[in-house]
Amino acid sequence: MGSELVKPHHLQRRAVIYVRQSTPHQVLTNQESLRLQYALQHRAREFGWHEAEIDVIDSDLGMSGAAVDHRQGFKELVRSGNARRNRHHPVNRGHVVSCTALWSVSLSS
């Protein structure tokens, strides 16, 4: 199952999935949320990306979004979308087309 919005030139780039929950307790008790977030990897494959072209950033599991200093995964995600600051990152050389997260409103913190 593809999408008319995903063109062949998009599939030549990487897809990035950001997975996070705010507390260790949520990681343990909200398994459905984790399952849905990791399922975005399957969704990217449905759109046509190969497994090797999908990056999953989940190093911030159990970390509050109140600050970004300790969230290495978020920093990686931001770097991947900031072409003017880091031209050597794969995203900034035009290698990443899709960055996916559930509840992306939490990315704003």
Secondary structure, 3 states (H helix, E strand, C coil): CCCCCCCCCHHHCEEEEECCCCCHHHHHHCHHHHHHHHHHHHHHHHHCCCHHHEEEECCCCCCCCCCCCCCHHHHHHHHHCCCCCCCCCHHHHCCEEEEECCCHHHHHC
